[in-house]
């Protein structure tokens, strides 16, 4: 039965000096051989926790495929096939309808949901916002915000739920960068609303996968949509106040919000208030959630692998914090390798899905119009044909001297092609700053007898909020 692995939670283990975290056992039976009942069980698994529905087939075959939900679904695991489909033939791809049904009611024309002319216009206007100059210019503010927040988050507590603390920290840093700290709403309430928002985005309703018309209500979304409305109102209020201050000729902060308001060029009108709202909501959701989840998993992995944790601590201790904060990541290569290895094992946003709008040929394979093509990063990043010790925490593979052996299209934490994450540089700079400041002052030891279990919402997160003992270094 397809479900035979779902309730089995293997313990973490060590193998030849490498830590292997507890993760779902891939389903051994090929989806093409599933019975109707097993197919329905797969829908339930995808809605409950998609990583538990990963098949061994998708982790061993160059291009797994199956029929599901009335569509032929391809899951490429070969970098050349991924390149061929998502880069060389990107003009023949559109967003997968189920994905859009899930995301567009929340993000509307945010950058990760917009398509066609709207996407091209938005990407063009946002490109100057994410130049290296602007991204580097925010680094000192990120560092100051992080350093100010850490004592309150960790200084007085012996044990914490690390997931919650990292979400709080990442939101604080992002809020200070996006809005210069001008948001007056209670952080705890905003975080609760964002959690509802992300839960809404990350849990596909079985009715969506069965292509039930969108006008039929999905009751599990009502609470999430109320949270979306409150977050949007918060963003709209901040934008209106900033625009009014600018119109009065007052000095305004040089932050992301101001950059968006000042967007526009000779060929494109500035972003409207509604468009700014869409983009800011996208940045908040994508920006704080992905970074915080990756940091949480990394600190867990290092709590288990104390030898590599000691290497990171030595590197951080040697870092000259008088250097500009945008340079810190460049001076802690082993720590950044740990961060990248964490994103391989626990990809923050693990699904990239599209639909073909034309037939595409690759050697002897024929991809037909209407076929779904889905990169499952959980499977790709653990693919047995691509990685040595695919289930092991082995950050050395991402050190500069080893990285050349990793194909550009086998490791895709920030997506690929023309829709690669526009905030990639920002995220890596932020990660370097967080690692340097957190691990300089604090050490975390896992505080449960039960290993954390990965569950996918819109990101891959720990099911137990990651209990940790905090130790002041």
DOLOPA-577130 format. One record per residue (C-alpha): residue in three letters; x, y, z. Coordinates in steps of 0.2 Angstrom, whole numbers, padded with zeros to 4 digits, always signed. Example, Ala and Ser with C-alpha at 12.3 -4.5 7.8 and 13.67 -1.06 7.14 Angstrom:
ALA+0062-0022+0039SER+0068-0005+0036
END
This chain:
UNK+0000+0000+0000UNK+0006+0018-0004UNK+0003+0023+0014UNK+0014+0010+0022UNK+0027+0022+0027UNK+0017+0036+0034UNK+0016+0031+0052UNK+0035+0025+0052UNK+0046+0038+0060UNK+0064+0032+0059UNK+0076+0038+0072UNK+0091+0049+0067UNK+0107+0040+0065UNK+0126+0042+0062UNK+0134+0033+0047UNK+0153+0034+0045UNK+0155+0050+0055UNK+0140+0059+0046UNK+0123+0064+0055UNK+0108+0058+0046UNK+0092+0067+0053UNK+0075+0058+0054UNK+0065+0060+0038UNK+0051+0050+0030UNK+0055+0034+0021UNK+0052+0036+0003UNK+0037+0026-0004UNK+0044+0011-0013UNK+0029+0007-0024UNK+0029+0016-0041UNK+0014+0028-0043UNK+0010+0021-0060UNK+0006+0004-0050UNK-0005+0012-0037UNK-0022+0006-0035UNK-0037+0019-0035UNK-0037+0018-0016UNK-0018+0021-0015UNK-0020+0036-0027UNK-0033+0044-0015UNK-0022+0041+0000UNK-0008+0050-0010UNK-0020+0065-0011UNK-0023+0064+0008UNK-0004+0063+0011UNK-0001+0078+0000UNK-0013+0089+0009UNK-0007+0083+0026UNK+0012+0083+0023UNK+0019+0082+0006UNK+0036+0076+0011UNK+0028+0060+0017UNK+0022+0057-0001UNK+0039+0057-0009UNK+0042+0041-0019UNK+0058+0032-0021UNK+0055+0033-0040UNK+0057+0052-0039UNK+0073+0050-0030UNK+0081+0037-0042UNK+0074+0040-0059UNK+0081+0054-0071UNK+0063+0059-0075UNK+0049+0051-0065UNK+0031+0052-0071UNK+0014+0047-0067UNK-0004+0051-0070UNK-0013+0060-0056UNK-0028+0071-0054UNK-0032+0069-0073UNK-0015+0075-0078UNK+0002+0067-0083UNK+0015+0074-0070UNK+0033+0074-0073UNK+0046+0075-0059UNK+0063+0078-0067UNK+0078+0072-0057UNK+0091+0075-0071UNK+0100+0092-0071UNK+0100+0092-0090UNK+0081+0088-0091UNK+0078+0102-0079UNK+0088+0114-0089UNK+0080+0109-0105UNK+0062+0111-0098UNK+0064+0126-0086UNK+0077+0137-0095UNK+0078+0132-0113UNK+0059+0130-0115UNK+0053+0142-0101UNK+0042+0151-0114UNK+0032+0135-0115UNK+0028+0135-0097UNK+0015+0143-0086UNK+0011+0142-0068UNK+0002+0126-0063UNK-0016+0129-0060UNK-0018+0121-0044UNK-0003+0131-0037UNK-0011+0147-0043UNK-0028+0142-0036UNK-0019+0141-0019UNK-0008+0156-0020UNK-0017+0170-0030UNK-0031+0173-0018UNK-0018+0178-0005UNK-0004+0185-0015UNK-0013+0192-0030UNK+0000+0200-0042UNK+0015+0197-0030UNK+0030+0192-0040UNK+0029+0174-0037UNK+0011+0173-0043UNK+0011+0186-0057UNK+0012+0180-0075UNK+0015+0187-0093UNK+0015+0206-0095UNK+0011+0209-0077UNK+0026+0198-0071UNK+0038+0206-0084UNK+0033+0224-0078UNK+0034+0220-0060UNK+0051+0211-0061UNK+0058+0225-0071UNK+0052+0238-0058UNK+0059+0227-0044UNK+0076+0223-0051UNK+0083+0240-0046UNK+0077+0237-0028UNK+0087+0221-0027UNK+0104+0227-0034UNK+0119+0222-0024UNK+0121+0240-0019UNK+0104+0241-0011UNK+0105+0224-0003UNK+0122+0227+0004UNK+0116+0244+0010UNK+0103+0236+0021UNK+0116+0224+0029UNK+0121+0236+0043UNK+0102+0238+0048UNK+0100+0220+0048UNK+0115+0218+0060UNK+0109+0232+0071UNK+0091+0225+0072UNK+0097+0207+0075UNK+0109+0212+0089UNK+0096+0223+0098UNK+0083+0208+0097UNK+0094+0194+0103UNK+0095+0198+0122UNK+0076+0199+0123UNK+0074+0183+0113UNK+0087+0172+0121UNK+0095+0181+0135UNK+0084+0177+0150UNK+0078+0159+0145UNK+0085+0142+0148UNK+0074+0133+0135UNK+0065+0140+0120UNK+0055+0134+0105UNK+0067+0139+0093UNK+0055+0139+0078UNK+0045+0153+0086UNK+0060+0163+0091UNK+0068+0162+0074UNK+0052+0167+0066UNK+0051+0182+0078UNK+0069+0187+0074UNK+0067+0185+0055UNK+0051+0196+0055UNK+0059+0209+0066UNK+0074+0210+0054UNK+0063+0210+0039UNK+0051+0223+0046UNK+0065+0235+0050UNK+0072+0233+0033UNK+0055+0234+0024UNK+0047+0248+0034UNK+0061+0255+0045UNK+0052+0249+0061UNK+0037+0260+0058UNK+0024+0246+0059UNK+0015+0249+0075UNK+0005+0233+0076UNK+0009+0221+0090UNK+0023+0209+0084UNK+0015+0194+0092UNK-0002+0197+0083UNK+0006+0201+0067UNK+0016+0184+0068UNK+0000+0175+0072UNK-0008+0182+0057UNK+0007+0178+0046UNK+0007+0160+0052UNK-0011+0159+0047UNK-0007+0166+0030UNK+0007+0154+0027UNK-0003+0139+0033UNK-0017+0144+0021UNK-0004+0145+0007UNK+0005+0129+0012UNK-0009+0116+0014UNK-0018+0112-0003UNK-0036+0107-0001UNK-0040+0090-0008UNK-0054+0099-0018UNK-0040+0109-0027UNK-0031+0094-0032UNK-0047+0086-0038UNK-0051+0102-0048UNK-0067+0106-0040UNK-0072+0124-0046UNK-0065+0138-0036UNK-0082+0146-0032UNK-0086+0131-0021UNK-0080+0137-0003UNK-0065+0129+0005UNK-0070+0130+0023UNK-0052+0127+0030UNK-0047+0144+0022UNK-0059+0156+0030UNK-0048+0159+0045UNK-0033+0161+0035UNK-0041+0174+0023UNK-0046+0185+0038UNK-0028+0185+0043UNK-0023+0190+0026UNK-0035+0204+0026UNK-0027+0211+0042UNK-0009+0209+0036UNK-0014+0218+0020UNK-0022+0232+0030UNK-0006+0234+0040UNK+0004+0236+0024UNK-0008+0247+0016UNK-0009+0259+0031UNK+0010+0260+0031UNK+0011+0263+0012UNK-0002+0277+0013UNK+0007+0286+0027UNK+0024+0285+0018UNK+0016+0291+0002UNK+0008+0306+0011UNK+0024+0310+0020UNK+0033+0310+0003UNK+0020+0321-0004UNK+0022+0334+0010UNK+0041+0335+0006UNK+0046+0326+0022UNK+0062+0316+0024UNK+0057+0297+0022UNK+0068+0282+0027UNK+0078+0274+0013UNK+0070+0257+0014UNK+0062+0244+0003UNK+0045+0253+0005UNK+0052+0269-0001UNK+0061+0261-0015UNK+0045+0253-0021UNK+0036+0269-0020UNK+0050+0277-0030UNK+0049+0264-0043UNK+0046+0268-0062UNK+0055+0274-0077UNK+0053+0281-0094UNK+0044+0266-0100UNK+0034+0261-0084UNK+0023+0270-0072UNK+0027+0267-0054UNK+0019+0253-0044UNK+0002+0257-0038UNK-0003+0256-0020UNK-0011+0239-0023UNK+0004+0233-0032UNK+0015+0238-0018UNK+0004+0229-0006UNK+0005+0213-0016UNK+0024+0214-0017UNK+0026+0218+0002UNK+0015+0204+0007UNK+0025+0192-0004UNK+0042+0199+0003UNK+0035+0196+0021UNK+0029+0179+0018UNK+0043+0173+0007UNK+0057+0183+0016UNK+0055+0179+0034UNK+0048+0162+0034UNK+0061+0154+0023UNK+0076+0161+0032UNK+0069+0157+0049UNK+0066+0139+0044UNK+0083+0136+0037UNK+0091+0144+0052UNK+0081+0133+0064UNK+0085+0117+0055UNK+0104+0122+0054UNK+0105+0125+0073UNK+0097+0108+0075UNK+0109+0099+0064UNK+0124+0108+0072UNK+0117+0103+0090UNK+0118+0085+0084UNK+0135+0087+0075UNK+0146+0095+0089UNK+0162+0093+0079UNK+0155+0104+0065UNK+0147+0116+0077UNK+0164+0119+0085UNK+0171+0123+0068UNK+0157+0136+0065UNK+0160+0143+0082UNK+0178+0145+0079UNK+0175+0153+0063UNK+0162+0165+0070UNK+0174+0169+0085UNK+0188+0174+0073UNK+0176+0185+0063UNK+0181+0204+0064UNK+0164+0212+0067UNK+0171+0229+0063UNK+0170+0224+0045UNK+0155+0230+0035UNK+0141+0218+0039UNK+0138+0214+0021UNK+0155+0206+0021UNK+0153+0194+0035UNK+0146+0180+0025UNK+0162+0180+0014UNK+0173+0177+0030UNK+0163+0162+0037UNK+0164+0150+0023UNK+0161+0134+0033UNK+0146+0142+0042UNK+0139+0147+0025UNK+0142+0129+0019UNK+0132+0123+0034UNK+0118+0134+0029UNK+0118+0128+0011UNK+0119+0110+0016UNK+0104+0114+0027UNK+0094+0121+0013UNK+0099+0105+0003UNK+0092+0093+0016UNK+0077+0104+0021UNK+0073+0115+0006UNK+0064+0130+0013UNK+0052+0131-0002UNK+0053+0113-0009UNK+0040+0113-0024UNK+0042+0122-0041UNK+0027+0117-0052UNK+0023+0122-0070UNK+0011+0117-0084UNK+0017+0115-0102UNK+0008+0126-0115UNK+0017+0117-0130UNK+0024+0100-0134UNK+0043+0099-0129UNK+0055+0085-0135UNK+0070+0079-0125UNK+0079+0065-0133UNK+0067+0051-0133UNK+0055+0059-0120UNK+0039+0068-0126UNK+0032+0081-0114UNK+0015+0086-0120UNK+0004+0102-0119UNK-0005+0101-0103UNK+0007+0090-0094UNK+0013+0096-0077UNK+0031+0097-0073UNK+0036+0098-0055UNK+0053+0100-0047UNK+0052+0091-0030UNK+0067+0099-0021UNK+0065+0086-0007UNK+0068+0072-0020UNK+0080+0082-0031UNK+0092+0087-0016UNK+0092+0069-0010UNK+0093+0061-0028UNK+0103+0045-0027UNK+0111+0048-0044UNK+0117+0065-0040UNK+0123+0066-0022UNK+0136+0056-0012UNK+0128+0051+0005UNK+0112+0060+0000UNK+0103+0059+0017UNK+0118+0065+0027UNK+0123+0082+0034UNK+0139+0085+0025UNK+0142+0103+0023UNK+0160+0100+0016UNK+0152+0098-0001UNK+0148+0116-0001UNK+0165+0123+0003UNK+0173+0133-0011UNK+0185+0119-0016UNK+0171+0106-0018UNK+0157+0116-0025UNK+0162+0115-0043UNK+0156+0097-0043UNK+0138+0102-0040UNK+0128+0105-0056UNK+0119+0122-0057UNK+0103+0112-0059UNK+0104+0099-0045UNK+0104+0112-0031UNK+0090+0124-0032UNK+0085+0132-0015UNK+0081+0149-0024UNK+0073+0142-0039UNK+0080+0144-0057UNK+0079+0152-0074UNK+0071+0169-0076UNK+0060+0167-0061UNK+0074+0163-0049UNK+0071+0171-0032UNK+0075+0190-0034UNK+0079+0191-0015UNK+0093+0177-0016UNK+0107+0189-0012UNK+0097+0197+0002UNK+0093+0180+0010UNK+0112+0175+0010UNK+0118+0191+0017UNK+0105+0190+0031UNK+0109+0172+0034UNK+0128+0177+0037UNK+0123+0190+0049UNK+0111+0180+0059UNK+0124+0165+0060UNK+0138+0177+0066UNK+0128+0186+0079UNK+0118+0171+0086UNK+0132+0159+0087UNK+0144+0171+0094UNK+0134+0173+0110UNK+0123+0157+0111UNK+0124+0139+0109UNK+0108+0128+0107UNK+0106+0110+0112UNK+0091+0100+0107UNK+0079+0097+0122UNK+0068+0082+0117UNK+0070+0064+0117UNK+0059+0063+0101UNK+0068+0069+0085UNK+0060+0084+0075UNK+0049+0078+0060UNK+0049+0088+0044UNK+0032+0094+0038UNK+0028+0104+0023UNK+0017+0119+0023UNK+0023+0132+0011UNK+0040+0129+0019UNK+0048+0113+0027UNK+0047+0116+0046UNK+0049+0105+0062UNK+0033+0098+0068UNK+0037+0101+0087UNK+0043+0119+0085UNK+0061+0113+0089UNK+0063+0114+0108UNK+0081+0119+0113UNK+0091+0122+0128UNK+0099+0139+0127UNK+0117+0141+0133UNK+0126+0158+0134UNK+0143+0156+0127
END
